[in-house]
Amino acid sequence: MSECLSVLIVEDDPHVLLGCQQALALEDIPSEGVGSAEAALQRIGEDFAGIVVSDIRLPGIDGLLLLEQLKARDPSLPVVLITGHGDISMAVQAMRDGAYDFMEKPFSPERLVDVVRRALEQRGLAREVSSLRRQLAGRQALEQRIIGRSPAMQQLRELIANVADTGANVLIEGETGTGKELVARCLHDFSRRQARPFVALNCGGLPENLFESEIFGHEAHAFTGAGKRRIGKIEHADGGTLFLDEVESMPLNLQIKLLRVLQEHTLERLGSNQSVAVDCRVIAATKADLAEQGRRGQFRSDLYYRLNVVTLELPPLRDRREDILLLFEHFLQQSSLRFDRAVPELDRGTLGALMAHDWPGNVRELRNVAERFALGLPVFKKSGATPENSGPGFAEAVEAFERRLLGDALERHGGNLSQASQSLGMAKTTLFDKVKKYGL
């Protein structure tokens, strides 16, 4: 199994709990124990990878109600019930209601290990199949949201599809305007957390005296002006995704508090001593080199390593020029529809200017340029016009675009000229001539 599956044991008898954990530990099966159903429900979040073994008779919520609530959250979660003498009929009914299996006390360690192994195997297979289905659907949908044929963007889409459903924390690195929030939203939308909140916070857009309350929340009268309780961004993102943009701007004294939340999955609101359990995935974005900032003492290195379990690097637009026209056409269609204008045609001069421009504002700047062009305005203002000789001309720009387009088609079809020509709508002889021309 590709992920680590564990066992959560719900048992109020400490001796039985210890015995179960020791039996599983001897077989190298990781487990965790809690003494009540309420504690189990707090522990099990949307991304819980494992199974539950629970006694039926528990203080407060009993094992049957726990089964009902867990199945409502995740129908594929295997729940094994432990029954006492005389509870067999109750356990049989529970299996009809969705329990995976039951064990009658007293049971042997071998019986426990056997049932747990089978349940873990079923859980692993179910999660793997579910993940593969989401990845397949995600790859198709990602092409419509993360636009680009360049190798860098193909690799980015592949990485997003692979990690979206893992629940791992992600650090997105890229210049301003490269689409970091779009990537974060894709990671959320193609995960099992998609039905829960996506909460975005720009760490550079808040004064330091409001930052702590905004992210952690506060109780009524925690400070002057705090008239009522406020739920912070982390708590609001419970079960979903917290997106921290410009995370390099987070005050150092609050980074340690965020680190503690990531480690312990709990937080305390300002003015409160009560811990609140939270389960949110954290996606952070930065335009700075956090590793270098850590060496300089400008960012906590321990928080950096906690955030960058997975790192996604977004290339600047100038490094993927073959995507410029594709993106421009996409934004032009959107803008023309929004402004209720006919889609204007691209002339040679505009095309050359687009391909020659250095795009310091990246995709965000390109979108703005497309909006101006849709309104019939020059793509570049006079003060920021691109000199005619500052980059590749029209012919060079078209050739670069065509070379990349043909190369991508050949790669997709394993070098098969017939299949590539059909996908491009091009005669096979024409494609053959161009392959020779570009040395493909």
C-alpha positions, 0 to 999 in steps of 0.5 A: 500500500502506498500510504501508511494505514493505521488502526484507531482503537476505541476502548474505555478499558485501559487494560484491553486497549493496551493489550490490543496495541501491544498485539498490533505492535508485535506485527508492526501494525501502527495503532492509536488508542482513545477512550471514547467515541467523542475522542475518536470523532475528533481524531478522524478527519476527512483524510483519515487513512486507516480503520477503526476498532471500537468497543460497542459499550462506551461511555457517552456515545456508544459504538453503534452510534459511532459506527453510524456517524463514521459511515455517514462521513466515509462509507468505505471506512472499515469499522470492527466492533468488539462485543461483550457476552450477550451482544452477538445479536446486536453485532450482527445487526451492526454488520447489516448496518455497515460494520466490517466485522466483530470480535467477541470478548475475550478474543485472542491476539491472533484473531485481532491481527487477522481481522485488522489485516483483512480490514486494512487490505480492503481499506488500502485497495478502496483508497487506491481505486478512489485515488486513481479515479480522482486522478484520471478525472483531475488530469482531464479537468486540469488541462482546462484550468492550468493552461499550457503545452510547455513541458513545465506546465505538463509536469506541473499538471501531473504533480498536481494530479498526483498530490492533490488527494494526498492531504500533504502540505504543499509549498508553491513557489513562483513570481508574482502573477504566475498563478499560485492561488489557481494552483492552490484551488486546483489542489483543493478542488481535486481532493476529497476536501473539495466539499469543505471550505477553501480559506485564503489568507494573504499574509502580507495584507494584514497589519501585525496587530490583527494577524493573530486574531485573524488566523487563530481567532479570539474570544469575546473581550480577549482584547479591547474592541473584541466584543464577541467571539471570532472564529479564525481562518484556521478553524474556519478551514477545518476539514478543508484547505487553508491557503497562506499566500505570501507566507514569507510575510508572516511575523516570526512570533506567530510562525511558532504558533502556526508550527504548533498547530501543524504538529498538534492539530489543535489551536487556542483562540486568543483569550482562551485556554481551551484547545480546539481540534482542527483538521485542515490541509495547509498550502502556502505560497511564496515568491521568496526563497524560504530556505535562504530566509531561514538561513538568515533568520528571517523565516523559521526553518522548522516551519519551512520544512513542515510546509514544504512536504511537497514543493511546486515551482511555477515557471515565469511566463518568459520561460515558457513562451510557447504558451503565450499565444494559447493563454492569450487566446483563452483570456481573449475569449473570456474577455470578449464574452464578458465585455459583450464584444466580438473576438478581435483577430490577431495581426502580425504586429500584435503577435510579434509584440506578444512574443517579444515582451518579457512579461514581468507581471507573468500570466496576470499581466497577459490577462490584462493585455488580453482585456485591453485588446478585447476592448480595441486598445493597444496591447501595450501602452506607449510608455511600456511599448516593446521595441521592435528589435527587443526580442524574436520577430513574427517569423521566429515567434511562429516557428518557435510555437510550431516547433513546440506544437509538433514536438508535443504531438509527436511525444504524445503519440510515441513518435508515430507520424500517422497518429500525430498528423491526424491529431493535428489535422495535418497531412502526413507529408506536410508533417514529415517535411516540418519534422525534417525542417525543425530536426524533430 
